[in-house]
Each structure stands twice: as C-alpha cells, then as structure tokens.
Amino acid sequence: MRAKKEQATGKAKETMGRAVGNERLTAKGRGEQAKGDARGAKEKIKDTIKDTVDE
C-alpha cells in the first residue's frame, strides 16, 4: 500500500515538474517512484519468503 502511494505521488510530481519545466521537481518525482518500486520489491520478497516458510 505504501509503495503504491509513493509511486503515485512520484508520478504526479514528475508530471507536474515536466508541465511547468521544473527539472528539480521532475527528478524528485522520479526518485519517489524509484523508492516506491524498491519498497514494492521488498514487500514482494517478504511475502514470498513468508509463503515459503508457511508451507
């Protein structure tokens, strides 16, 4: 859930930055998206490990 929120917020900031020509905001948005992607991958790994242990 938190990963999706970071990805969406990052995408919005990136889009807004591009619309107004603000490179710093665009870069910040990309960074937040990457952070959300990393968090999502971490959660997926945790779920996979948990499922494996539960079996």
N, C-alpha and C positions, 0 to 999 in steps of 0.2 A: 504494500500500500504506500509506504513512504517513498519507495523507489519510483513508483508511477507519478507521485506528486512532484518529486524533484525533476523527473523527465519532462513533465508537462510545464512546470514553471520555467525550466531552462529553455524549452522550445518557444514559449511565449516571449521570454526576454530576447532570445536570438532574433525572432521575427520582428519584435519592436525595434531592436537595435538596427536591423537592416532597413526597416521602414524609415527611420529618422537619420540614418547614416552615422550611427554611433558605434564605432568599432569596439569600444570597451564593453558596451552592453551586449553586443553580439558575442564577444569572446566569453563574457561571464555566463551567458546563456548556454553556450557550448560546453563550458566547464560543468555547469549544473547538470546538463544532460549526461555527460560522461560519469559524473558522480552517481546519478540515478541508475545508469547502466551497470556500474560496478556494484552498487548496493543490490540491484536485482539479481546479478550473477551470484553474489554471495548468498542471498536468500535461497536461490535455486540449489546451490551446492548444499546448504544446510538441510533443505528439505530432502534432497537425495540421500544424504547420509542418514538422516533420521529414518527414512523409509527403509533403508538397507538394514539398519540396526533393529528396527521393529520386526523384520521378517525373521 
